[in-house]
Amino acid sequence: MPKELNNSFFDMVHQVVRLIPKGKVTSYGAIATYLGSAKSARMVGWALNKSSHVKPVIPAHRVVNKNGLLTGKVHFVKFSSMASLLESEGIRIENNCVVDLKEHFWNPNDELNLET
């Protein structure tokens, strides 16, 4: 985990999610694994559920379940907001699921420097 990450699990989740590039998505489990807590995917979800008022903004719409399903959509003002935000970044959504998940998937374990 990079040195600049704070030590609160929720803060660490928020900081990782802020690093997801536009046009990419990751999963709750990938974030949990990156943070060294592979079985904490649900806690990643809780961290994002509570993130709507955190500043700077957290692009929680870029986090989906391991199959690309928009499971977090119920926490957006409009259920369609999550899909709309992803589509505005060039990600196609069908039946509340990311199309071509492999093409758009951003894995923090591969993309972030793991040096401490």
C-alpha positions, 0 to 999 in steps of 0.5 A, a space after each residue: 500500500 502506498 505510504 500516502 494512504 491514511 490508515 482508516 479503512 474507509 479513508 484508504 478505500 476512498 483514496 483508492 477509488 479516487 485513483 480509478 481513471 475515467 472510463 475504467 471500473 474496479 470491483 469491491 473485492 479488488 479494492 479489498 485485496 489491494 488493501 490487504 483485506 481480501 475478505 472485506 469486499 462488503 466493508 468496501 461497499 459500506 465505505 462507498 455507501 457513506 461517501 456521498 458527502 466526502 470531499 474531494 468527491 469520490 467517484 463511487 460509480 466506478 466500483 461494481 461487483 466482480 461480475 460488473 453488476 451495478 450493485 451500488 446503484 441504489 445509493 445514488 440519487 437516481 437509480 440510473 445515475 450510476 449507469 449514466 455516469 459510467 456511460 458518460 465515460 464511455 462504458 456501455 451498460 446493459 441490464 445494469 451490468 458493464 459490457 466488456 468488463 475485462 476491457 474496462 477493468 482497472 485492478 489496483 494491484 496491477 496499476 498502483 505501486 505496491 512499494 511501501 
